[in-house]
Amino acid sequence: MRWQGQQLGVDDSGALPGMERIDGLVRSVTTPEFAGMTFHEVQCKSALNRVPGASAMPFDWTVNPYRGCTHQCVYCFARKTHEYLDLDYGSDFDSQIVVKVNVADVLRTELRRGSWTREPVMLGTNTDPYQRAEGRYRLMPDIVGALTETGTPFSILTKGTLLRRDLPLLTDAAQQVKVSLAMSIAVFDDALQHSIEPGTPGADARLATVRAATAAGFRVTVFLMPILPHLTDSIAALDDALARIRAAGAARVVYGALHLRPGAKQWFWQWLEREHPHLVSSYRGLYPGVSVSAPKAYRTWLAKRMRPLLRMHRLDGWDEDDHPRGRPQPGLAARTSPPSSLGPVRGTGASASARPRVAPASEPTLF
């Protein structure tokens, strides 16, 4: 184990660019358990993040205990945020992880202020709170405790099976506040998943976590996103995904097409050119220039393909485009007793014969 930068406010000439003088830096840690990764432990000054009013996110407050992510998802929209530290959106995002070691204490102080009105707080919207590093740092139990103690409802979205460790704590919390759980599972083909999300647990492990959370009494949502054009959007792939989600006991699905924000887009292109060069021209047609979202025509085509499959598998479900900011977010429901039946999914439509390729629309999106 190697320790660097152990004194606050002192430049470390051997540190990575941008890390020499991070406010609150305690130390940088490398361990054999996480080969090739460095954890930069910091004392944060704030824990609650206010979501800007112009954001497409359908919630107002978040907590992010980590910056960077050991899950290493090629398409992760948060990649560009690493550039604020003078680190890159590629390998640095995957391997240089900022850990807010005092985040729970700071959060507890903020939640006890008289101005706090106990609005819902979302975890897992930037980088995953149950990424592999959480197994080492165990920040989430104290975060959950701080939220519960102050009567603050909260939601968790994760790809991490470490969630199972905290299910007893979350079950207890749900007796006092509204607790919502969702699992993100984008890829059900093992080879593709290992290629595009190399640091994540496999789909089977995540489905087992859905099953465990459901057994604990939660109505779990699965985020089937991003759906990848030409890779995971066939009827066979979607049908298999929904069948496995239903078998795991999930109550509902939120789905959406791939977004490619700056930083993530450049890193994704490199992956696509290396792993699926035959798809490069198709993707550049779908995501030309600085466009972030898939074209409206493609998203409409995808919705028409998904809706009958959702009905067939008796899953409540929504397209992320159906719920822009300012409207309720249905994808994260609290721990409640399941209803006697699941209502039908809105809308109808048969699958289209070909994926449309038109200019993208500038619409708000969840991710």
N, C-alpha and C positions, 0 to 999 in steps of 0.2 A: 504494500500500500504506500502511495506517495502523497504527501501533503504539500500544497503550495499556497502562497498568499494567505498565511494564517493571521496576519495583522490587518486590521481594518484601516483603510485609507492609505496603504503603502503600496507603491507601484511594484509590480512583479515583472522584471525584465524578461522573464522566461514565459510569461503568459501569452495566450493567443491574442492577436490584435483585437482591441475592443474590450478585453477582459482585464486589462492591467489595473483599472481603477473603477470597477463597478461599485456603485454605492451599496454598502452593506455586505460586500463580499467577505465571508469568513474564511473559507478555504476551498481548494479544488481537489477533488478526490478521484483516484483511479483504483480499481480493484480487479483482480483476475476474474471475478464473477461476471463483470461487464467488460470484457476485453474490447479495447478500442474506444471506450466511452470515458468521458470525464464529467463528473458532477460538480457543478459550481454552487456551493452552498451559500445562500445569501440571507441576510436579515431584511425582510421587506418592511416598507413603511405603511403600506395599505394592502388590504386583502379584497375588499369589495370593489368590483369594477362596474361603473355605470355604463350601460350600452348606449351609444349615441342615438339620439332620436331619429336620425336619418337612416339608421341601420335597418336591414331587412329582418333582423332577428326578432322573433315574437316574444321577447322577454326583456326585462330591464336591468337585471343584476346578475353578475357572474362572479365566480371565484375560480382562479386558476393557480393551483399550487406549484405547477411546473411550467417552464418555458423550454421548448424543444420536446422531442418525444422519441422514446426508445422503440415505439411501434414502427417507425420508419416508413409510413405509408407514402408512396410516391406522389400521390395526388393531394396530400394534405394542404388545405387552404391556408393554414397558419404558418407555412414555411417562410414567407417573406418577413414575418415579424422578427426573425432572427437577425435580419440585417440592421435592426435598430441597435444591436450589440456589436456591430461590425463583424458579424459572423455570416457565413453564407447560408442560403436557403436549401442547400443540398446536403452534403455529408455532415456539415457542422450542425444542422438542425437535428440530424439523426444521432449525433454522438456527443454534442456539447450541451448538456442538460442543466438548466438553471433550476435549483431547488430552493423554494422559499421555506426554510426550515422553521421559521416562527409564524407561519401563516395562520395557524389556528389561534394563537394568542392575540394576534393583531385583529383577526376576525371577531373574536369574542369581545374585544374592546369596542369595535365599531358597531356591533349589533346591540350593545348595551347603551348606546347613546339615545338620549330622549328623542332625537329627530328620526330614528329608525322606525318605520311603520310596518315592519314585518312583511314586506313584499316578497314574492317568491324569488329564490336564488337558484340559478342553473349552474351545474358543474359538468364539464365535459364539452364545452362549446369551442374551446380554442385548442388546448392540448389535453390528452386523456388523463384524468385524475387517477385512473387505475392502470396506467402503463407499468411496465416491469419495474421501474425505479420505485414505485410505491411499495413493492415488497420489501425494499430496503429501508425506506424512510417512514412508512406508516403515518402519513400526514392525514389521511382521510378519517380515521376514527375520531380524532380530536376536532376536525372540521364538522363532522356530523354532530358531534356532541355540542359544539358551540351553536350550531343552527337550532338544534332541538331545545337546548336550554332556554333560548330566547324566543321560542315560539315561532320560528321562521320556517315556512314551508320550503321545500327544495326538491329539485329534480336532478337526476344523474343520468348522463348518456355516456356509455363507455364501450370499448371493444375488449376490455380487460376482464379475464376470469377471476382476477383478484377480488372482484366484487363479492364473490361467494364467501370470502373471509369475513366480510362485514355484514352478512345477512342477518345474524342475530341482533346486532346493533341497530341495523336499519329497521328490522321488525319492531324492536322496542320504540324506536323513534316515531314510527308510524302510528303508535298509540297516542302520540301527543301532537304531532303536526302532519300535514299532508306531505307524503313522500312518494315521489314518482321515479320509476326506473325504466330505462330503455337500453337495449343492446344494439350496437351497430354491427351488422353483418352484411358486407357488400359482395363478397366473393365466396361461392360455395364449391368451386373447383380448387382442389388442394394445390395443384402445381401453379395455377395462376395466383392464388392467394399468397403462396410463399414468395412469388416473384414480385408482386406489387405491394404487399404488406409484410415484409420479411420478419418484422419484430412482433407480430400479433399472434395470439392463439388461433388455432384453426377453427373453422366453422363448427365442427362437432363439439369442441370444447366450449365455444360461446353458446351453442344451443343447449348444452348441458347446464350452463349457468342460467339461461332463460328458464329451463325446467326447474332448477333449484329455487329461483326467485318466485316462480309461479306456485310451487309447493309451499313457499313461505307466506303466501296470501297476496302477492302483488299481481296486478294485471299488467303484464310486461308488454311494452311496445318494442318491435324490432324495426330499426331504421335500415331498410333495404336500399342503401345508397352509399356511394354513387353507383348507379347502373351504368356500365361502360358500353358505349356503342360498339357493335360488332364483336364484343367479347362476352358480355353477360346479359344481353337483351333479347336473346332468342326465346321463343315460346318454351322450348324444352328447358332452358336454363332457369327461366322465371318460374315455370311450373314446379320444377324440382326444389327451388329455393322456398317457395310458398308452402309446398307440402311439408318440408322439413321444419319450417317455422311453426306451422300449425301443429305438427306432431310434438313439438317442444312445449306447447301450451301457451304460446303467445296469444294475446287477445287482439292485437291490431298491428298494422304495418304502415309506416310512412316511407314512401319511395320517391326517388328523384334521380335525374340524369346527372352525369359527371359535370362538375364545375371546374374550371381551370383558371384560378386566380394568378396574378403575377407571382413569380417565384415558383409556385407549384407547377405552373404551365411549362416553364423552361426545364424543370427537373423531369416532368412527365414526358416531354418530347424526347429527352435523352433516353429514358427508359423505353419508350415506344420504338424509337429508331433501333435500339439494341435488341429488343425482345420480339417486336412485331413490325418489322419494317414494311411489310405489305399493307399495313393499315395507316401508314403515315399520311398519305395523300387524302384518304377519307377523313381522318381527324382534322387535318388542316382545312378541309372544306367545312367541317362542322364548327370548328373553333378558329376562324381566321383572325389574323391581326391581334388586336387586344381584347377580343371578345372573351367573356368569361363563361357564359351559359351556353348550353346547347340551343340550337334554334327553336323557336316556338313551335314550328311545324314538327320537329322531332319529338318535343315533349308532349305534344298533342297525340302524336302517333303512339308514343309509349303509354300514355294514359289509356288509350283505347285498347291496347294490348293487355294492360294490367287489370282493368276493372272486371272483365269476366273471369279472370283467373282468381282474383280475390273472392268473388262470389262463389266460385266453384269450391274453394278451400274454406269457405265460411269464415273469412277473416275481415274484420272491419279495417278499412284502409283509406289513406289519403295520399294524393299527390302533394308534394311540398308546395307547389305553386298555388294550391287552393287556400293556403293560410299565410298570407303576407303579414307583416308587422301590423299590430293594432287589432288583429282578430285572434280568437282563442287558438292556442296550440293544442290540437287534439292528440298529438303523438305521445304525450307523456301524461298518463293518468295515474291517479293515486292508488294506494293500496286500499281496495274495497272488495266487497263480495261480488263475484261475477254476476252479471245480469242473467235472466233466464234464457235470453236469446240474443244473438248479435244481429243488429239491424242490417238491412241491405246497404250495399255501397251505392252512393249516388252515381248516376250516369250509366250509359250503356255504350256499346261500340264493339265492333269486330276488329281483329288485327289487320293492319295495313300490309300490303304486299311488298313495300319497299320503304326504306328509311328516307324521309325527305331531307333535302339539303338546301336550305335557304338561309338568308341573312339572319343572325340571332336577334332576338328581341331583348330590350333592356328592362327586365322585370325583376322585382325583388326575389331573393332566394334565401333559404335557410342556411345553407353552407356555402 
